[in-house]
Amino acid sequence: MGGLNHNDSNSDLDLFDQEHGDISTRPVPRPFEQALTGEEPFPTVVSSAASLKDVQTWPFTQSEKDEAHVDWNIETQGRRVEYENLTAIDWIFEYTKERQRLRRLLVTSSGLPGTARQLLDASVVWIVLVATGLMVGVIAAFINIAADWLGDTKTGYCKSVGAENQFYLSKQFCCWGHDELSQCQNWTPWRRALHIGNLGGAYVVEYIFFVLFATLFAACSAVLVQSYSRYAKQSGIPEIKIMLGGYVIQDFLGIQTLATKTLGVCLSVASGLWLGKEGPLVHLACCCASLAMKPFEALSQNEARKREVLSAAAASGISVAFGAPIGGVLFSLEQLSYYFPDKTMWQSFVCAMVAAVTLQALNPYHTGKIVLFQVRYTTGWHGFELVPFLLLGVTGGLFGALFIKINMLINRFRRSDVYPLRNRPVLEVSIAAVFAALINFPNLFMRAQLSELVYYLFAECAAIGNNDIFGLCKATLVGNLSMLSLLVTAAGLGTLLAAITFGLPIPAGIILPSLAIGALYGRALGVIVEQVHKHHPESLLFAACEPDIPCVTPGTYAIVGAASALAGTTRMTASIVVIMFELTGALTYVLPIMIAVMLAKWIGDIFGSRSIYDAWIQLNEYPYIDNREDVGVPQVPATSIMTRVEQMTCINASKSYSVEDLRNLLRNAPFKGFPIVCSPRRVEVPNTRSTKTPTMPHDSILLGYISRTELVHALDHAERLGEVSSPSIPAKTMCYFMHSTDRELLTSIDLRPWMDQTPITLHATSSLQLVVSMFQKLGLRYLLLVEHGCLRGFLTKKDIWWVLNVNEAQRSSITAQFVAGSGVLRDDQASDINEEAEGLLREDR
């Protein structure tokens, strides 16, 4: 990606460095001592008086001295430094490092203390998961309480009772104990607080307060994000997804992001914008896990194991968002995780369960419910209702496809140069909040907080009782028609507002808005079916209905519609069904929900297979390759898109390089890594005095690969060691990448410890389909293409990402073959590559 073939740029795509480390999948022979320690030595400096067995290291630490006799003639994966920001991890190296750590622990642990050490090491991951679950449960309870109180402040406040000040209570707790909210005298609307009796004046005052508080909360959330952590904006799920796929984003899971997003979510939700806290809760859960892992180096210093724990933590975020631990596990498996072994599923379940139990114990709503819109159904469904359920599934798929298209258009416009608010995030959020509040207030359904709205749409009329604040259970035909128009209008306007909101620089999720929109049009369809049954009860269509028993429950249509809308937006299936089942506890409605979800995904996939999160990954140009996605790959050989050896800067190990030469190479070469090659030996032809040389000038034998990061660190480290010794390392000190007897004649620096001497290679004539499969299944960052041991070309993850994501219309309109990054396949016979055909090699990309 960026790495070997790129300079740095401001683009997320260009900054992505896939060549930071080195990869190998086959076991390599190592000295027994090295295998036990799992460590690699620092660069060794060889003096003229030193023999091969007396290699001298610069005095630094005792561990370095102990490693001075490691034989680096044996091929290894090389030593690594910490991953840079916006780079990819080396999955194979990380798991190899973990195996070496466990081997060292096993060998060095003996007796009862050794057994205790092993037991403690095995318990570390469970300690982290339990701590993560506890933190997530506490944070979720805080967000629920704070967001509800702030949201209710837009409409009024809880006045003091006697000497006790109760302004901090939400409307629910202020009116606790009242069967009907209309009887609650403690809750004071702003019109009553200002003693405005005129009906028109009261409406205007409440309208103004609603808009002012909504704008204030949204603007404060934007200020928090801009001032303390830019990573706290939006949902965070696309970034979590690519991080679990091996992407490194430093500080994305930091404590500052955790605090900023926690407060920002409370303010964003309270503002009344069409957004949810469910997606941000996944991000917050991963932040908690990252924080809990810091004291334990076995997890925090191993990027692969860290991602296993993050996968488990993500499940806890959905668990507290919906009160669905099992649904959270399936969400992590189906939507987020790149690598999800069996042990991770068990870890995810434990973390999700602890988070749900913690939230249940805190009981933020004092109702025994984990989430506000958790409902229970007492009636079943009938066969004739399959037709409207199928219609809801189709509607959900169409809604999801339309929503993704509109949201992408809006956010592409936001990133264009003609957008006037491009560099004014706080003003942009404030204007959006004013616009949303002006639209929300006149419509009763849109005025409410989304979680409260979803609860009333899901609930049966019997459960609502006298608290029917939305008039959902009106018995008259006129009342139902009026409510129906409000439901349809709210669904349409909610779709527009959610598309505008998702992408603003504030913490915002899309799951709850999708549920609300689906519940609105689902409830509307349920009201229609209910009215048809009410006016034609003797119809053959309703023959299965029993007399004097409600036959149609509009709330069930709302939950089926919500499931279909969420499936159309996120393209999830099994996890949505389980989440809805855990929300309702109604096993009888699993089949209708499954049917609606299946249809929604099928219909949505007709217009595009990407979910809203995948669309955002593509919009941000994150080079993420889904290992479960069956993508269409052009039927071309790898040579058609690879970067040829002539275009790369290679280090010839047969030549001598001084420290100054390597510094100049790093200064002048724009690449983030360098293949190590050596010139082939000249072969004497029998009975002649001539020699046979390779037919092509670039026939260089591949020895390995070294990234810019490791090379810079190695040279810097050697120079730092030289400063504390005498004499210091001169600029003419020679460096070598392969064994040579000439190095004994002068002081030199051995850089073999920092090389990957066993990189992943593939024959240059292999098909692109095989190359893509290797990148998907092995999580590669780059691939070296060889022919009979000679380096022929190079492919990065960015090259593969471009090929898989190039616009289909662009691909079909070009009759020539295209090159990664240019849209034209390279002619296999061409040797001269112009600037346009260089694609990813161009410095301005």
Residue pairs with C-beta under 8 A, 6 or more apart in sequence:
1 13
1 16
1 17
1 18
1 19
1 88
1 623
1 781
1 796
1 797
1 798
1 799
1 801
1 840
2 8
2 9
2 13
2 14
2 15
2 16
2 17
2 18
2 86
2 672
2 798
3 16
3 17
3 18
3 19
3 20
3 87
3 671
3 672
3 673
3 707
3 781
3 782
3 796
3 798
4 18
4 19
4 643
4 648
4 671
4 672
4 673
4 674
4 782
4 794
4 796
5 643
5 671
5 672
5 794
5 796
5 798
5 799
5 840
5 841
6 14
6 17
6 670
6 671
6 672
6 798
6 840
6 843
6 845
7 14
7 670
7 843
8 14
8 15
9 15
9 844
9 845
11 621
12 86
12 620
12 621
12 622
13 621
13 622
13 623
13 798
14 845
15 85
15 86
16 86
16 87
16 88
16 247
16 622
16 623
16 797
16 798
17 84
17 86
17 87
17 88
17 672
18 87
18 88
18 623
18 781
18 782
18 796
18 797
18 798
19 671
19 672
19 673
19 705
19 707
19 708
19 781
19 782
19 796
20 83
20 84
20 87
20 88
20 90
20 672
20 673
20 707
20 709
20 781
21 80
21 83
21 89
21 90
21 93
21 707
21 710
21 756
21 781
22 77
22 78
22 80
22 90
22 93
22 704
22 705
22 706
22 707
22 755
22 756
22 759
23 77
23 90
23 92
23 93
23 756
23 759
23 760
23 778
23 780
23 781
23 782
24 77
24 92
24 93
24 96
24 756
24 758
24 759
24 760
25 92
25 760
25 778
26 758
28 74
28 75
28 76
28 77
28 757
28 758
29 74
29 75
30 74
30 76
31 70
31 71
31 74
33 70
34 40
34 67
34 70
35 100
35 103
36 103
36 104
36 107
36 108
37 67
37 100
37 104
38 97
38 100
38 101
38 103
38 104
39 63
39 67
40 67
40 70
40 76
40 78
40 79
40 753
41 57
41 64
41 67
41 68
41 70
41 72
41 79
41 753
42 57
42 58
42 60
42 64
42 79
42 714
42 717
42 718
42 721
42 753
43 714
43 717
43 718
43 749
43 750
43 751
43 753
43 754
44 55
44 56
44 57
44 68
44 72
44 749
44 750
44 753
45 56
45 57
45 58
45 718
45 721
45 722
45 729
45 733
45 747
45 748
45 749
45 750
46 55
46 56
46 743
46 744
46 747
46 748
46 749
46 750
47 56
47 747
48 744
48 745
48 746
48 747
50 56
50 744
51 744
52 744
53 69
55 68
55 69
55 750
56 68
57 64
57 65
57 67
57 68
58 64
58 718
58 721
58 722
58 724
58 725
59 65
59 721
59 724
59 725
60 721
72 750
72 752
72 753
73 739
75 704
75 757
75 758
76 753
76 757
76 758
77 92
77 93
77 96
77 756
77 757
77 758
78 704
78 706
78 710
78 753
78 754
78 755
78 756
78 757
79 710
79 753
79 754
80 90
80 93
80 710
81 709
81 710
81 713
83 89
83 248
83 303
84 248
84 709
85 248
85 249
85 250
86 247
86 248
86 249
87 247
87 248
88 246
88 247
88 248
88 779
88 781
88 797
89 246
89 248
89 303
89 304
89 307
90 781
91 246
91 304
91 339
91 778
91 779
92 778
92 779
94 302
94 303
94 304
94 305
95 304
97 302
98 302
98 304
98 305
101 298
101 302
105 117
105 118
105 121
106 118
108 114
109 115
109 117
109 118
121 298
124 296
124 298
124 299
125 299
125 305
125 309
125 347
126 347
126 350
127 292
127 296
128 289
128 292
128 293
128 296
128 299
128 309
129 289
129 309
129 312
129 313
129 347
129 350
129 351
129 354
130 350
130 351
130 354
131 288
131 292
132 285
132 288
132 289
132 292
132 309
132 312
132 313
132 316
132 351
132 354
132 355
133 316
133 350
133 351
133 352
133 353
133 354
133 355
133 357
133 358
134 354
134 355
134 358
135 288
135 291
135 292
136 281
136 284
136 285
136 288
136 313
136 316
136 317
136 319
136 320
136 351
136 355
136 358
137 320
137 354
137 355
137 356
137 357
137 358
137 359
137 361
137 362
138 358
138 362
139 262
139 281
139 284
139 288
140 281
140 320
140 321
140 355
140 359
140 364
141 358
141 359
141 362
141 364
142 262
142 266
143 262
143 265
143 266
143 269
143 277
143 281
144 364
144 365
144 372
145 170
145 364
146 266
146 270
147 265
147 266
147 269
147 270
147 277
147 449
148 170
148 172
148 372
148 449
149 168
149 169
149 170
149 270
150 217
150 266
150 267
150 269
150 270
151 170
151 269
151 270
151 272
151 449
152 170
152 171
152 172
153 213
153 270
154 209
154 210
154 213
154 214
154 270
154 272
155 171
155 189
155 190
155 206
155 209
155 210
156 171
156 187
156 188
156 189
156 190
156 192
156 193
157 167
157 187
157 188
157 193
158 166
158 167
158 168
158 169
158 170
158 171
158 173
158 174
158 186
158 187
158 188
159 166
159 167
159 186
159 187
159 188
159 193
160 166
160 167
161 186
166 174
166 186
171 181
171 184
171 187
172 365
173 366
174 184
174 186
174 187
175 181
175 184
175 186
175 187
176 366
178 184
179 465
179 466
179 467
180 466
180 467
181 187
181 467
181 469
189 202
189 206
190 205
190 206
190 209
191 201
191 202
191 203
191 205
191 206
194 205
196 202
196 205
206 441
207 441
210 272
210 437
210 440
210 441
210 447
211 434
211 437
211 438
211 441
213 270
213 271
214 271
214 272
214 273
214 433
214 434
214 436
214 437
214 440
215 271
215 430
215 433
215 434
215 437
217 267
217 268
217 270
217 271
217 433
218 267
218 268
218 271
218 273
218 429
218 430
218 432
218 433
218 506
219 426
219 429
219 430
219 433
220 267
221 263
221 264
221 267
221 268
221 271
221 429
221 506
221 507
222 425
222 426
222 428
222 429
222 430
222 504
222 505
222 506
223 426
224 232
224 260
224 263
224 264
224 267
225 232
225 233
225 260
225 264
225 425
225 505
225 506
225 507
226 425
226 426
226 505
228 256
228 259
228 260
229 251
229 254
229 256
229 257
229 260
229 261
230 505
231 239
231 249
231 251
231 252
231 254
231 257
232 257
232 260
232 261
232 264
232 507
233 504
233 505
233 506
233 507
233 508
234 502
234 503
234 504
234 505
234 506
234 507
234 508
235 279
235 280
235 282
235 283
235 502
235 507
235 508
235 509
235 510
235 613
236 252
236 261
236 279
236 280
236 282
236 283
236 286
236 507
237 279
237 282
237 283
237 335
237 336
237 509
237 613
238 613
238 614
238 616
238 617
238 620
238 622
239 247
239 249
239 252
239 283
239 622
240 282
240 283
240 286
240 310
240 314
240 336
241 335
241 336
241 338
241 613
241 617
241 624
242 617
242 622
242 624
243 249
243 252
243 253
243 286
243 307
243 310
244 307
244 310
244 311
244 314
244 336
244 337
244 338
244 339
245 338
245 624
245 625
245 626
245 627
245 779
246 303
246 307
246 338
246 779
246 781
247 622
247 624
248 303
251 257
253 286
253 287
253 289
253 290
253 291
253 310
254 287
254 290
255 287
255 291
257 283
257 287
258 284
258 287
258 288
258 291
261 280
261 283
261 284
261 287
261 507
262 284
264 280
264 506
264 507
265 277
265 280
265 281
265 284
265 507
267 506
268 275
268 277
268 506
268 507
268 508
269 275
269 276
269 277
269 449
269 450
270 449
271 433
271 436
271 437
272 433
272 436
272 437
272 440
272 447
272 449
273 432
273 433
273 436
273 497
273 501
273 504
273 506
273 508
274 436
274 450
274 494
274 497
274 498
274 501
274 513
274 516
275 498
275 501
275 502
275 506
275 507
275 508
275 509
275 510
275 512
275 513
276 450
276 508
276 509
276 510
276 511
276 512
276 513
276 515
277 321
277 507
277 509
277 512
278 317
278 318
278 321
278 322
278 509
278 511
278 512
279 508
279 509
279 510
279 511
280 507
280 508
280 509
281 317
281 318
281 320
281 321
281 509
282 314
282 317
282 318
282 321
282 336
283 317
284 317
285 313
285 314
285 315
285 316
285 317
285 320
285 355
286 310
286 313
286 314
286 317
288 313
289 309
289 310
289 312
289 313
289 351
290 306
290 310
293 299
293 300
293 306
293 309
294 300
298 305
299 305
299 306
299 309
300 306
304 339
307 338
307 339
308 339
308 341
308 343
308 344
308 347
309 347
311 332
311 336
311 337
311 339
311 340
311 344
311 347
311 348
312 332
312 344
312 347
312 348
312 350
312 351
312 352
313 351
314 328
314 331
314 332
314 336
314 337
314 348
315 325
315 328
315 329
315 331
315 332
315 348
315 349
315 351
315 352
316 328
316 348
316 351
316 352
316 354
316 355
316 356
317 328
317 355
318 324
318 327
318 328
318 331
318 332
318 352
318 575
318 579
319 325
319 327
319 328
319 351
319 352
319 353
319 355
319 356
320 355
320 356
320 359
320 370
321 328
321 371
321 511
322 328
322 370
322 371
322 579
322 582
322 583
323 356
323 359
323 369
323 370
323 371
323 374
323 582
323 583
324 578
324 579
324 582
324 583
325 349
325 352
325 353
325 355
325 356
325 582
326 349
326 352
326 578
326 582
327 575
327 576
327 578
327 579
327 581
327 582
328 348
328 352
329 345
329 348
329 349
329 352
330 574
330 575
330 578
331 572
331 575
331 579
332 340
332 348
333 340
333 345
333 348
333 575
334 572
334 573
334 574
334 575
335 570
335 572
335 575
335 611
335 613
337 344
338 626
338 627
338 779
339 627
339 779
356 370
359 370
360 368
360 370
365 372
371 451
371 583
372 451
372 452
372 454
372 455
373 451
373 452
373 454
373 455
373 458
373 583
374 455
374 583
374 584
375 455
375 458
375 459
375 460
375 463
375 555
375 559
375 583
375 584
376 463
376 584
376 585
376 586
377 460
377 553
377 555
377 556
377 584
377 585
377 586
377 588
377 589
378 460
378 462
379 460
379 549
379 550
379 553
379 556
380 588
381 553
381 556
381 588
381 589
381 592
382 542
382 544
382 545
382 551
383 544
384 541
384 542
384 544
385 529
385 552
385 592
386 592
386 595
388 525
388 526
388 529
388 557
389 557
389 560
389 592
389 595
389 596
390 595
390 596
390 599
391 525
392 518
392 521
392 522
392 525
392 557
392 560
392 561
392 564
392 596
393 564
393 595
393 596
393 597
393 598
393 599
393 600
393 603
394 599
394 600
394 603
395 521
395 561
395 564
395 565
396 518
396 561
396 563
396 564
396 565
396 566
396 567
396 568
396 596
396 597
396 599
396 600
396 603
396 604
397 564
397 567
397 568
397 599
397 600
397 601
397 602
397 603
397 604
397 605
397 606
398 568
398 603
398 604
399 495
399 517
399 518
399 521
399 564
399 565
399 568
399 569
400 514
400 565
400 567
400 568
400 569
400 570
400 571
400 600
400 604
400 612
401 568
401 603
401 604
401 606
401 607
401 608
402 495
403 495
403 498
403 499
403 514
403 568
403 569
403 612
404 569
404 608
404 610
404 611
404 612
404 615
405 607
406 495
406 496
406 499
407 499
407 502
407 503
407 612
407 615
408 615
408 619
410 499
410 500
410 503
411 503
411 619
412 619
413 419
414 421
414 422
414 503
415 422
416 422
421 427
421 428
421 431
425 504
425 505
428 504
428 505
429 504
429 505
429 506
432 500
432 501
432 504
435 500
436 497
436 500
436 501
439 446
439 493
439 497
440 446
440 447
440 497
441 447
443 486
443 489
443 490
443 493
444 469
444 470
444 471
444 486
445 453
445 470
445 486
445 487
445 490
445 520
446 490
446 493
446 494
448 456
448 469
448 470
450 512
450 513
450 516
451 512
453 470
453 516
453 519
454 512
454 515
454 516
454 519
454 562
456 464
456 468
456 469
456 470
456 472
457 472
457 516
457 519
457 520
457 522
457 523
457 555
457 558
457 562
458 519
458 555
458 558
458 559
458 562
458 583
458 584
459 555
460 553
460 555
461 468
461 472
461 473
461 555
464 472
464 473
470 483
471 479
471 482
471 483
472 483
472 523
472 554
474 480
474 482
474 483
477 531
480 527
480 531
483 527
484 524
484 527
484 528
487 520
487 521
487 523
487 524
487 527
488 520
488 521
488 524
490 520
491 517
491 520
491 521
491 524
494 513
494 516
494 517
494 520
495 517
498 510
498 513
498 514
498 517
501 508
501 513
502 508
502 510
502 513
502 612
510 569
510 570
510 612
511 566
511 570
514 562
514 565
514 566
514 568
514 569
514 570
515 562
515 565
515 566
516 562
517 565
518 558
518 561
518 562
518 563
518 564
518 565
518 566
519 558
519 559
519 561
519 562
519 565
520 558
520 561
521 561
521 565
522 557
522 558
522 559
522 560
522 561
522 562
522 564
523 554
523 555
523 557
523 558
523 561
525 557
525 561
526 552
526 553
526 554
526 555
526 556
526 557
526 558
527 554
529 552
529 554
529 557
530 552
530 554
533 539
533 542
533 545
533 551
533 552
536 542
537 545
537 551
542 551
545 551
556 586
556 589
556 592
559 580
559 583
559 584
559 589
559 593
560 589
560 592
560 593
560 596
561 596
562 580
563 576
563 577
563 580
563 593
563 596
563 597
563 600
564 596
564 597
564 599
564 600
565 600
566 572
566 576
567 573
567 576
567 596
567 597
567 600
567 601
567 604
568 600
568 601
568 603
568 604
569 611
569 612
570 576
570 611
570 612
570 613
571 601
571 604
571 605
571 609
571 610
571 611
571 614
572 611
573 597
573 598
573 601
576 593
576 597
577 590
577 593
577 594
577 597
580 589
580 593
581 587
581 589
581 590
581 593
608 615
610 618
614 626
617 624
618 805
623 797
623 798
623 801
624 801
625 772
625 775
625 776
625 797
625 800
625 801
625 804
626 776
627 776
627 777
627 779
629 776
631 772
631 804
633 768
633 769
633 772
633 803
633 804
634 768
634 803
634 811
634 818
634 825
635 767
635 768
635 769
636 767
636 768
636 817
636 825
637 764
637 765
637 766
637 767
637 768
637 828
638 762
638 764
638 765
638 766
638 767
638 768
638 770
638 771
638 785
638 793
638 795
639 764
639 765
639 785
639 792
639 793
639 828
640 768
640 817
640 819
640 825
640 826
640 828
641 768
641 795
641 799
641 803
641 818
641 819
641 820
641 825
641 826
642 764
642 785
642 792
642 793
642 794
642 795
642 799
643 793
643 794
643 795
643 796
643 799
643 840
643 841
644 792
644 793
644 833
645 675
645 698
645 700
645 791
645 792
645 793
645 794
646 698
646 831
647 833
647 838
647 841
648 671
648 674
648 675
648 794
649 665
649 669
649 671
649 674
650 674
650 675
650 676
650 677
650 700
650 791
651 657
651 665
651 674
651 675
651 676
651 677
651 706
651 737
652 677
652 678
652 679
652 700
653 676
653 677
653 678
653 703
653 736
653 737
653 738
654 678
654 679
654 738
656 734
656 736
656 742
657 665
657 734
657 735
657 736
658 731
658 732
658 733
658 734
658 735
659 715
659 718
659 719
659 729
659 730
659 731
659 732
659 733
659 735
659 749
660 731
660 732
662 711
662 715
662 735
663 715
663 731
665 674
666 708
666 711
666 712
670 843
671 708
672 707
672 708
672 709
673 705
673 706
673 707
673 708
673 782
674 705
674 706
674 707
674 708
674 711
675 702
675 704
675 705
675 784
675 791
675 794
676 702
676 703
676 704
676 705
676 706
676 737
676 738
676 755
677 700
677 701
677 702
677 703
677 791
678 700
678 701
678 703
678 738
679 700
679 701
680 694
680 699
680 700
680 701
680 790
682 691
682 692
682 693
683 691
683 692
684 691
684 692
685 691
685 692
694 790
698 790
698 791
699 790
700 790
700 791
701 789
701 790
701 791
702 759
702 761
702 784
702 786
702 789
702 790
702 791
703 737
703 738
703 755
703 757
704 737
704 755
704 756
704 757
704 758
704 759
705 755
705 756
705 759
705 782
705 784
706 737
706 751
706 754
706 755
706 756
710 754
711 751
711 754
713 754
714 749
714 751
714 753
714 754
715 735
715 749
718 729
718 749
719 728
719 729
722 728
722 729
729 747
729 749
733 747
733 748
733 749
734 743
734 746
734 747
734 748
734 749
735 748
735 749
735 750
735 751
736 743
736 748
736 749
736 750
736 751
736 752
737 751
737 752
737 755
738 752
739 752
743 750
759 784
760 774
760 778
760 780
760 783
760 784
761 783
761 784
761 785
761 786
762 770
762 771
762 774
762 783
762 784
762 785
762 786
763 785
763 786
763 787
764 785
764 786
764 787
764 792
764 793
765 787
766 785
768 803
771 783
771 795
771 800
772 800
772 803
772 804
774 780
774 783
775 783
775 797
775 800
780 797
781 796
781 797
782 794
782 795
782 796
782 797
783 794
783 795
783 796
784 791
784 793
784 794
785 791
785 792
785 793
785 794
785 795
786 792
796 840
798 820
798 840
799 820
799 821
799 839
799 840
802 820
802 821
802 839
802 840
803 818
803 820
806 818
806 823
810 823
811 818
811 823
814 823
814 824
816 824
816 825
817 824
817 825
817 826
817 827
818 824
818 825
819 825
819 826
819 837
819 838
819 839
820 839
820 840
821 838
821 839
821 840
821 841
821 842
821 845
822 836
822 837
822 838
822 839
824 836
824 837
826 833
826 837
835 842
839 845
